[in-house]
Structure formats: structure tokens, C-alpha cells
Amino acid sequence: MDVCPAKNKSETRLKALNMASQPPLREPERDNWNFFLTLPELDRRLIKISSIRQQQVQEPLFEFSGACSGCGETPYVKLVSQLFGDRALIANATGCSSIYGGNLPTTPWTKNAEGRGPAWSNSLFEDNAEFGLGFRLSIDKQRDQARHLLVGLASQLGDELVTPILEAEQKTEPDIFDQRERVEALKARLREIDSPDARFLLTLADTLVKKSVWIIGGDGWAYDIGYGGLDHVLASGHDVNALVLDTEVYSNTGGQMSKSTPRAAVAKFAAGGKPIGKKDLGLMAMSYGTIYVASVAMGAKDEHTLKAFLEAEAYDGPSLIIAYSHCIAHGINMETGMRNQKAAVDTGQWLLYRFNPERTLRGENPLILDSRAPKAPLEQYLNMENRFKMLGKTHPDTAKTLFAEAQRDVTARWRMYDYLASRTTEGGAE
């Protein structure tokens, strides 16, 4: 409602979406809803998914979550479901995302008209990354078995079918569509062959279509309780995608301080304002040099967020996306939460960047700093949120000190990232 730029030209006070009392609208909107359900989805092969205007017409396979109104996490989860949902496997750490993601007997995870949708399961705080790595290892093993059996049955199946399946790149939606059609043809032929290998391959054939593994959780998992496992999995080199929904606090259990909580923020166990700065999870991951890392904020730059998700999934190796997620625990107006995200970026409190190891192979600096230099003082952002403002009311002298230190954090962090992003690499240029 707040973000959409469209307005009613004949009545300018109205936007594309407007809040109104529900009871008088319920019956006519039920008819409208049923009508819209009859409209066909656009062919995914014809959508330019790198453009946010086109990509957003992709069918979401995550809907009606029951999360807090205006939740900052769910737009990122919805994006994953739109881009990769019909071939995604999701390991979800315990936290807000597992509660609204698995609020049985209903579930927001759904399937498309072809019956395909994400495979989702929840694991614990402390082992979710390892849980997701297990998805990847099992899929890879089954795919390798399928490829081995496919080669062995090539003389019966025909090289005109087997070779394209084995050599398919599967980098785009048309690639995936074509591979699925080939696999369906393969399964039809396998049903005609009476042998143990053919019957076994029939159970594994769908693994020949590229699967996308996503390990999702909050900062309590990624920065704290599950950090050891996350670090281990990212260092493994396997093709998994970790999405950290960073609310900078333990949201689901009442707002306790985490290592992601920024300096000067008030939270449980930090009633006098957190005295130290935020852990730089992205920088720690970048130190390996082999992990795709991105820091995004949809409210600040949605096209950048989309680009990061596409690059992370395309990267043949581990990826980490740290996504700024405004939260009701921040003490903000949730109707306008995306404005808080923009303010965080404009003041330098949150940086936008992408670290792509593939750029190193081209002689380019792997780090791209997508944020501009801070254009407003940090205090302007801090005073938008009660988690910072309340410190000024309860401990004014402490607030003055911590706000000044937080500003120095912002300045130092910007300078460091700007320095790293401007360095020349061997064979590259400034």
C-alpha cells in the first residue's frame, strides 16, 4: 500500500491499494477474487526476470503467511518462491519464518497449476545450515546416480534424448522448461523398459532438473546460535544459498539482543543500549574468497535485491544473502517500514554490496559497493525508531555517547568498504 507508486488520477488521495472497512467490501471482493483466480499465469519463459516490473508478475508460491502486518521478512521469502519456488528445497531455522512458514494446519507454501511447489521443512536453531546441506548432498547423490543409470541405458533410450539431458545448462527459465519436457519424455520411455535399472531411474529422473537449495533463518540463527554450522556449510564449497532475514534482534522470542543488534539499540539484555557494534557477518564470509555474499535492503533498492538473488542462485557454490528486515520489535510504524529501510541505507547504517568470486576470474575486483556515501546523519535514522529513541529518554547521557560512537561506526565501515571495493586486482583495473 505504501510502496506502490500508482495513484488514481481522478482522485489523487487514492493510491493503487487503499485501506477500507472490510465488512461492506467482503461480498463484492469475494466475487472479484474468484474471477482473478480464473486468469492464467503468464508464461515464465517470456518474463524478463531481471526487471522488477516484469518479475513481480511471477506467481508467488508463498502467500497469506499470517506474519505481522508489514513484516520486513516476508517480501524476501516471497521473492524466493517466485524466482525458484517450483524447484526449491527450503531448510528453515526455528524463528519467525518457521512460525509463519509452518503454521499448521494451514501453510503459506503452495504449488502452481502443474502441481510443483517448494519442499519446505523446519529444523532447529543450532543445525539448520547442516540440515540444508543434507538436502544438497542427497540431491547431488541422487542426480549422480540418475546420470550414471542414464548413460547405461542410452542404447535403449536413444542418444537424441540422453545427450541433451546430460548436457543441459539449466541457467534460465526456458532451459528449465526444456529440461522438464525432456525428463517427462524420459520417464515415458522408462515405463516401457522392463529392467531394474529402468525402474530405479524412473524414481530418480526428476533430480535431473536443477534444484535450488535455500537455507533460511533469522539473525539469531545466523549470527549466534547456528553460526558455527553456517560457517561450516558456507566453507564446504557446496551449492547452497543461505538467506539471513536480519531483524537485528531475536524477534520471535520477544526481542532479545543478538550479535546483529547495532550499537545503541535497546533490546532485552541491552536495556541501557547495546554498548558494542554489530558483528559483520558478510565481511567474515567474504574472507574465504569463494562465497557469493550480498547485503540487500528491498525498501532502499528493489532492483539491487533482485539482482543479488539471481546472482546468488546462479553462482555455482555457496552464497549468503543478508537481507535487512524491519520488524515490529523496532518500534516503528509497520505501514511505512520500507521507508525505514531506505533511511538505514541513506545514512550508512546498512550497506548494499555484492561480492561475486566469479569476477576475480575475469581480473575484476569481486566486491561491488552498491551504496552511495551516506547523505544524512545517522541520528536522523536512529530517531525514526523507538529502539533507539527510548535510550534518549531513559539514559540521555548514554544515548549521546552511543549515538556518537554509532556515527563513527558508520563512517569507518563506509570508508573500509569503499577502500576494499576500489582496489585493483591482478590483471584488472581501478
C-alpha positions as CSV (number, residue, x, y, z in Angstrom):
1,M,0.0,0.0,0.0
2,D,2.8,2.4,0.9
3,V,5.4,1.4,-1.7
4,C,3.3,1.1,-4.9
5,P,3.8,4.4,-6.8
6,A,0.5,4.3,-8.8
7,K,-2.2,6.8,-8.0
8,N,-5.8,7.4,-9.0
9,K,-5.6,10.4,-11.5
10,S,-9.2,11.4,-11.0
11,E,-9.0,11.3,-7.2
12,T,-5.4,11.9,-6.1
13,R,-5.9,11.0,-2.5
14,L,-6.4,7.4,-3.6
15,K,-3.5,5.1,-4.5
16,A,-3.4,1.7,-6.2
17,L,-4.1,0.0,-2.9
18,N,-6.2,1.6,-0.2
19,M,-7.4,0.5,3.2
20,A,-11.1,0.5,3.9
21,S,-13.6,-1.1,6.3
22,Q,-13.8,-4.8,5.4
23,P,-17.4,-5.9,6.0
24,P,-19.1,-3.8,3.2
25,L,-16.4,-5.0,0.8
26,R,-16.4,-8.7,1.6
27,E,-19.1,-10.0,-0.8
28,P,-18.1,-8.0,-3.9
29,E,-14.4,-8.7,-3.3
30,R,-15.1,-12.4,-3.0
31,D,-16.5,-12.3,-6.5
32,N,-13.5,-10.3,-7.7
33,W,-11.2,-12.8,-6.1
34,N,-12.9,-15.8,-7.7
35,F,-12.6,-14.0,-11.1
36,F,-8.9,-13.3,-10.7
37,L,-8.3,-16.9,-9.9
38,T,-9.5,-17.9,-13.4
39,L,-6.9,-15.7,-15.1
40,P,-4.0,-17.7,-16.4
41,E,-0.5,-17.1,-15.2
42,L,2.0,-15.6,-17.6
43,D,4.4,-18.0,-19.3
44,R,7.5,-17.8,-17.1
45,R,9.7,-18.2,-20.2
46,L,8.5,-14.8,-21.6
47,I,9.2,-12.8,-18.4
48,K,12.3,-10.7,-18.1
49,I,13.0,-11.7,-14.5
50,S,15.9,-9.2,-14.2
51,S,13.4,-6.4,-14.4
52,I,11.4,-5.9,-11.2
53,R,8.4,-4.6,-13.2
54,Q,8.2,-7.9,-15.1
55,Q,9.5,-10.2,-12.4
56,Q,6.7,-9.3,-9.9
57,V,4.1,-10.9,-12.2
58,Q,5.6,-14.3,-11.5
59,E,3.3,-16.4,-9.4
60,P,4.2,-16.4,-5.7
61,L,4.3,-19.9,-4.1
62,F,4.3,-18.3,-0.7
63,E,1.1,-16.4,0.3
64,F,-1.1,-15.4,3.2
65,S,1.6,-16.1,5.8
66,G,-0.1,-14.7,8.9
67,A,3.1,-12.8,9.8
68,C,2.9,-9.4,11.4
69,S,1.2,-6.9,9.1
70,G,4.0,-5.1,7.2
71,C,6.6,-7.8,8.1
72,G,10.0,-7.0,6.6
73,E,11.0,-10.7,6.2
74,T,8.2,-12.0,4.1
75,P,8.9,-9.9,0.9
76,Y,12.3,-11.7,0.6
77,V,10.7,-15.2,1.2
78,K,8.0,-14.4,-1.4
79,L,10.7,-13.4,-3.9
80,V,12.5,-16.8,-3.4
81,S,9.2,-18.5,-4.0
82,Q,8.6,-16.5,-7.2
83,L,12.0,-17.0,-8.7
84,F,12.8,-20.6,-7.8
85,G,9.8,-22.0,-5.9
86,D,8.7,-24.7,-8.3
87,R,12.1,-26.4,-7.9
88,A,13.2,-25.2,-4.5
89,L,14.0,-27.1,-1.3
90,I,14.0,-24.9,1.8
91,A,15.6,-25.6,5.2
92,N,14.0,-23.1,7.6
93,A,15.6,-22.4,11.0
94,T,13.3,-22.0,14.0
95,G,12.2,-18.4,14.4
96,C,9.5,-16.1,13.0
97,S,10.0,-17.5,9.5
98,S,9.3,-21.1,10.7
99,I,6.3,-20.0,12.6
100,Y,4.5,-18.2,9.8
101,G,6.0,-20.7,7.4
102,G,4.7,-23.8,9.1
103,N,1.6,-22.5,10.9
104,L,-0.3,-25.8,10.6
105,P,-2.9,-27.0,9.7
106,T,-2.6,-24.3,7.0
107,T,0.6,-23.4,5.3
108,P,1.6,-20.3,3.2
109,W,3.8,-22.5,0.9
110,T,1.7,-23.6,-2.1
111,K,2.0,-25.1,-5.5
112,N,1.4,-24.0,-9.1
113,A,-1.1,-25.3,-11.6
114,E,1.4,-28.1,-12.6
115,G,1.5,-29.3,-9.0
116,R,5.0,-28.1,-8.4
117,G,6.0,-26.1,-5.3
118,P,8.7,-25.7,-2.7
119,A,9.7,-28.6,-0.5
120,W,9.9,-27.0,3.0
121,S,10.9,-28.3,6.3
122,N,11.9,-26.7,9.7
123,S,14.9,-27.6,11.7
124,L,16.4,-26.3,14.9
125,F,18.3,-23.1,15.6
126,E,21.6,-24.9,16.0
127,D,21.7,-27.1,13.0
128,N,19.6,-25.6,10.2
129,A,22.6,-24.9,7.9
130,E,23.7,-28.5,8.3
131,F,20.1,-29.6,7.7
132,G,20.1,-27.7,4.4
133,L,23.5,-29.1,3.4
134,G,22.0,-32.5,3.8
135,F,19.4,-31.6,1.2
136,R,22.1,-30.6,-1.3
137,L,24.2,-33.7,-0.7
138,S,21.3,-36.1,-1.1
139,I,20.1,-34.3,-4.2
140,D,23.6,-34.4,-5.7
141,K,24.0,-38.1,-5.0
142,Q,20.6,-39.0,-6.5
143,R,21.4,-36.8,-9.6
144,D,24.8,-38.6,-10.0
145,Q,23.1,-41.9,-9.7
146,A,20.5,-40.9,-12.3
147,R,23.2,-39.7,-14.7
148,H,25.1,-43.0,-14.3
149,L,21.9,-45.0,-15.0
150,L,21.0,-42.8,-17.9
151,V,24.4,-43.4,-19.6
152,G,24.0,-47.1,-19.0
153,L,20.5,-47.1,-20.7
154,A,21.5,-44.8,-23.5
155,S,21.4,-47.6,-26.1
156,Q,17.8,-48.3,-25.2
157,L,16.7,-44.7,-24.7
158,G,18.4,-43.2,-27.7
159,D,21.2,-40.6,-27.8
160,E,18.9,-38.0,-29.2
161,L,17.2,-37.9,-25.7
162,V,20.1,-38.8,-23.4
163,T,22.7,-36.4,-24.7
164,P,20.6,-33.2,-24.4
165,I,19.6,-34.2,-20.8
166,L,23.2,-34.7,-19.8
167,E,24.4,-31.5,-21.4
168,A,21.6,-29.2,-20.5
169,E,22.9,-25.9,-18.9
170,Q,19.6,-25.1,-17.0
171,K,20.6,-21.5,-16.3
172,T,17.3,-19.8,-17.5
173,E,13.6,-20.4,-17.3
174,P,13.5,-21.7,-20.9
175,D,16.4,-24.0,-20.1
176,I,14.5,-25.4,-17.1
177,F,11.3,-25.8,-19.1
178,D,13.1,-27.7,-21.9
179,Q,14.8,-30.0,-19.4
180,R,11.5,-30.8,-17.7
181,E,10.0,-31.7,-21.1
182,R,13.0,-34.0,-21.8
183,V,12.7,-35.6,-18.4
184,E,8.9,-36.2,-19.0
185,A,9.8,-37.9,-22.3
186,L,12.5,-39.9,-20.5
187,K,10.0,-41.1,-17.9
188,A,7.6,-42.2,-20.6
189,R,10.3,-44.3,-22.3
190,L,11.4,-45.8,-19.0
191,R,8.0,-47.1,-18.3
192,E,8.3,-49.2,-21.5
193,I,11.6,-50.8,-20.4
194,D,11.3,-53.8,-18.0
195,S,14.6,-53.8,-16.1
196,P,15.7,-52.9,-12.5
197,D,17.9,-50.1,-13.8
198,A,15.0,-48.5,-15.7
199,R,12.6,-48.8,-12.7
200,F,15.3,-47.3,-10.4
201,L,16.0,-44.4,-12.8
202,L,12.3,-43.7,-13.0
203,T,12.3,-42.9,-9.3
204,L,15.3,-40.6,-9.7
205,A,14.6,-38.9,-13.0
206,D,13.2,-35.7,-11.6
207,T,16.6,-34.9,-10.0
208,L,17.9,-34.3,-13.5
209,V,16.1,-31.0,-13.4
210,K,18.2,-28.4,-11.5
211,K,17.1,-28.0,-7.8
212,S,17.6,-24.8,-5.8
213,V,18.5,-25.3,-2.1
214,W,17.7,-22.4,0.3
215,I,18.7,-22.3,3.9
216,I,16.6,-19.6,5.6
217,G,16.5,-18.1,9.1
218,G,16.9,-15.0,11.2
219,D,19.9,-13.3,12.8
220,G,19.5,-15.3,16.0
221,W,20.3,-18.4,14.0
222,A,22.9,-17.0,11.6
223,Y,24.9,-14.6,13.8
224,D,24.5,-16.5,17.1
225,I,23.2,-20.0,17.8
226,G,23.7,-21.5,14.4
227,Y,26.8,-19.5,13.3
228,G,29.2,-22.4,13.7
229,G,27.2,-24.6,11.4
230,L,26.5,-21.8,8.9
231,D,30.3,-21.1,8.7
232,H,31.0,-24.8,8.2
233,V,28.4,-25.1,5.4
234,L,29.5,-22.0,3.6
235,A,33.1,-23.2,3.8
236,S,32.2,-26.6,2.3
237,G,32.0,-25.2,-1.2
238,H,28.7,-26.9,-1.9
239,D,26.0,-25.1,-4.0
240,V,23.6,-23.9,-1.3
241,N,22.0,-20.5,-0.8
242,A,21.7,-19.0,2.7
243,L,19.2,-16.2,3.3
244,V,19.5,-14.3,6.6
245,L,16.4,-12.4,7.4
246,D,18.2,-9.8,9.6
247,T,15.8,-8.1,12.0
248,E,18.8,-7.3,14.3
249,V,17.1,-8.9,17.3
250,Y,15.5,-12.2,18.4
251,S,12.1,-11.2,17.1
252,N,10.1,-14.4,17.7
253,T,11.1,-14.8,21.4
254,G,10.3,-11.3,22.4
255,G,13.1,-9.0,21.2
256,Q,16.4,-10.2,22.9
257,M,19.7,-8.7,21.8
258,S,21.7,-10.7,19.2
259,K,25.2,-10.2,17.8
260,S,23.4,-8.5,14.9
261,T,21.9,-5.8,17.2
262,P,23.5,-2.5,16.3
263,R,25.2,-0.2,18.8
264,A,22.9,2.0,20.9
265,A,19.8,-0.2,20.2
266,V,17.6,-1.0,23.2
267,A,16.6,-4.7,23.5
268,K,16.1,-7.3,26.2
269,F,19.6,-7.9,27.8
270,A,20.5,-4.4,26.5
271,A,18.2,-2.2,28.4
272,G,20.8,0.5,28.6
273,G,21.6,0.4,24.8
274,K,23.9,-2.1,23.3
275,P,27.4,-0.9,24.0
276,I,29.3,-2.6,21.2
277,G,28.9,-2.7,17.4
278,K,27.3,-5.2,15.2
279,K,29.1,-8.3,14.0
280,D,30.0,-8.1,10.3
281,L,28.8,-11.5,9.1
282,G,29.2,-10.5,5.4
283,L,32.9,-9.5,5.8
284,M,33.6,-12.7,7.7
285,A,32.1,-14.7,4.8
286,M,34.0,-12.7,2.2
287,S,37.3,-13.6,3.8
288,Y,37.0,-17.1,2.3
289,G,37.1,-15.6,-1.2
290,T,34.9,-18.5,-2.5
291,I,31.4,-17.4,-1.2
292,Y,29.0,-15.2,-3.0
293,V,27.9,-12.6,-0.5
294,A,25.3,-9.8,-0.8
295,S,23.8,-7.3,1.6
296,V,20.4,-6.1,0.5
297,A,17.5,-3.9,1.6
298,M,14.4,-4.1,-0.6
299,G,13.0,-0.9,0.6
300,A,16.1,1.0,-0.4
301,K,16.8,-0.6,-3.8
302,D,14.5,-3.3,-5.0
303,E,16.3,-3.9,-8.3
304,H,19.6,-4.4,-6.4
305,T,17.8,-7.0,-4.2
306,L,16.5,-8.9,-7.3
307,K,19.9,-8.8,-8.9
308,A,21.6,-10.2,-5.8
309,F,19.1,-13.1,-5.6
310,L,19.6,-14.0,-9.2
311,E,23.4,-13.9,-9.0
312,A,23.4,-15.9,-5.7
313,E,21.4,-18.7,-7.2
314,A,23.3,-18.7,-10.4
315,Y,26.7,-18.9,-8.6
316,D,28.0,-22.5,-8.6
317,G,29.0,-22.6,-5.0
318,P,27.8,-21.3,-1.6
319,S,26.0,-18.0,-1.4
320,L,25.0,-15.8,1.5
321,I,22.4,-13.0,1.3
322,I,21.9,-10.8,4.3
323,A,18.6,-9.0,4.0
324,Y,17.6,-6.0,6.1
325,S,14.2,-6.8,7.6
326,H,12.3,-4.2,9.5
327,C,10.4,-5.6,12.5
328,I,7.6,-4.6,14.9
329,A,10.3,-5.0,17.6
330,H,12.0,-1.9,16.2
331,G,9.1,0.2,17.5
332,I,8.2,1.7,14.1
333,N,5.0,2.3,12.0
334,M,4.9,-1.0,10.1
335,E,2.8,0.5,7.4
336,T,5.8,2.5,6.3
337,G,8.6,0.1,7.2
338,M,10.2,0.2,3.7
339,R,10.9,3.9,4.4
340,N,13.0,2.9,7.4
341,Q,15.0,0.5,5.2
342,K,15.7,3.4,2.8
343,A,16.7,5.7,5.7
344,A,19.1,3.0,7.1
345,V,20.9,2.9,3.7
346,D,20.8,6.7,3.1
347,T,22.5,7.2,6.5
348,G,25.1,4.4,6.0
349,Q,23.6,2.3,8.9
350,W,23.1,-0.5,6.4
351,L,25.4,-1.1,3.4
352,L,24.4,-2.5,0.0
353,Y,27.0,-4.6,-1.7
354,R,27.7,-7.7,-3.7
355,F,30.8,-9.9,-3.5
356,N,31.0,-12.3,-6.5
357,P,34.1,-14.6,-6.7
358,E,33.4,-15.1,-10.4
359,R,34.6,-11.5,-11.0
360,T,38.0,-12.5,-9.8
361,L,38.4,-15.0,-12.6
362,R,37.9,-12.0,-15.0
363,G,40.6,-10.0,-13.3
364,E,38.0,-7.8,-11.6
365,N,37.5,-6.8,-8.0
366,P,34.9,-9.2,-6.6
367,L,33.4,-6.6,-4.3
368,I,30.9,-4.1,-5.7
369,L,29.7,-1.4,-3.2
370,D,26.2,-0.5,-4.4
371,S,25.6,2.0,-1.6
372,R,26.5,5.6,-2.2
373,A,28.3,7.6,0.5
374,P,26.0,8.4,3.5
375,K,23.9,11.5,2.6
376,A,22.3,12.1,6.0
377,P,23.5,12.0,9.6
378,L,22.9,8.7,11.4
379,E,20.9,10.3,14.1
380,Q,18.2,11.1,11.6
381,Y,17.6,7.3,11.1
382,L,18.0,6.4,14.8
383,N,15.3,8.9,15.8
384,M,12.8,7.1,13.5
385,E,12.8,4.0,15.6
386,N,11.8,3.6,19.3
387,R,14.5,1.0,19.9
388,F,17.0,3.9,19.7
389,K,14.8,6.8,20.7
390,M,13.9,5.3,24.1
391,L,17.5,5.3,25.1
392,G,17.5,9.1,24.9
393,K,14.5,9.2,27.4
394,T,15.9,6.6,29.9
395,H,19.6,7.2,29.7
396,P,20.2,10.6,27.9
397,D,23.9,10.8,28.6
398,T,24.5,7.2,27.5
399,A,22.4,7.9,24.4
400,K,24.6,10.9,23.4
401,T,27.7,8.8,23.8
402,L,26.5,5.7,22.0
403,F,24.9,7.7,19.1
404,A,28.3,9.5,18.6
405,E,30.1,6.1,18.6
406,A,27.5,4.6,16.2
407,Q,28.1,7.5,13.8
408,R,31.9,6.7,14.0
409,D,31.0,3.1,13.2
410,V,29.1,4.1,10.1
411,T,31.9,6.4,8.9
412,A,34.6,3.8,9.5
413,R,32.6,1.0,7.9
414,W,31.8,3.0,4.8
415,R,35.5,4.0,4.4
416,M,36.7,0.4,4.7
417,Y,34.2,-1.0,2.2
418,D,34.8,1.9,-0.2
419,Y,38.6,1.2,0.1
420,L,38.1,-2.6,-0.5
421,A,35.8,-2.1,-3.5
422,S,38.1,0.4,-5.2
423,R,41.2,-1.8,-5.1
424,T,42.9,-3.1,-8.2
425,T,43.1,-6.8,-8.7
426,E,45.8,-8.6,-10.6
427,G,45.2,-8.1,-14.3
428,G,42.2,-5.8,-13.5
429,A,41.8,-2.0,-13.4
430,E,40.6,0.5,-10.8
